[in-house]
Amino acid sequence: MCDATITDYNSVLYHASMQRIAVYGSKPCSRKSIETLGSLQLCKVHARMAREGLVDENGRVARKADIDNVRRYPKNFPGGLYDWVRKLANDDPT
């Protein structure tokens, strides 16, 4: 199984006719792990997101709003939110 944890998971708590009350929680990814990055076993999707800088070194995936901002404004986030994958590959000398 993939080691990624989706932290912005929307689980619906209660439905009413004119409102929807939702509770945000976290859940583990249910996909099969394919790649190893550092100490994490990740599926194809979360490995790609980790290379984009959207998964931290503990496996937590960034929130949906943060993912949208990084992809919409790449000049403001040149390496994404997390740079641990680039440091593993020695692409970043710092």
C-alpha positions, -999 to +999 in steps of 0.1 A: +000+000+000+010+036-006+025+054+024+008+087+015-018+103+038-045+125+023-050+152+050-078+172+033-102+143+030-138+155+030-161+131+048-197+141+049-210+140+084-246+152+079-269+161+050-299+184+054-321+198+027-304+232+025-270+225+041-242+201+041-220+198+072-186+182+064-157+172+086-122+173+072-100+144+083-072+123+070-071+089+053-044+067+039-040+062+002-055+029-009-034+024-041-006-001-046+029+013-040+052+013-071+081+036-063+104+042-033+114+078-025+135+080+006+118+059+032+083+061+016+067+036-007+044+056-029+020+050-057+025+065-091+003+095-085+018+104-051+054+098-063+048+124-091+033+148-065+063+143-043+086+152-072+065+183-077+070+192-040+035+185-028+041+156-004+062+161+027+089+136+040+063+120+064+040+112+035+013+138+041-001+153+009-006+190+008-041+205+010-062+209-021-060+247-020-022+245-017-019+221-046-040+244-067-019+274-058+014+256-066+002+244-100-015+277-109+014+300-099+046+280-104+068+311-104+057+318-067+066+282-057+097+273-078+103+240-060+068+233-047+061+233-010+086+206+001+121+200-013+132+168+003+130+148-029+154+171-047+178+169-018+176+131-021+186+132-058+214+157-051+199+181-076+198+209-050+233+215-035+219+231-003 
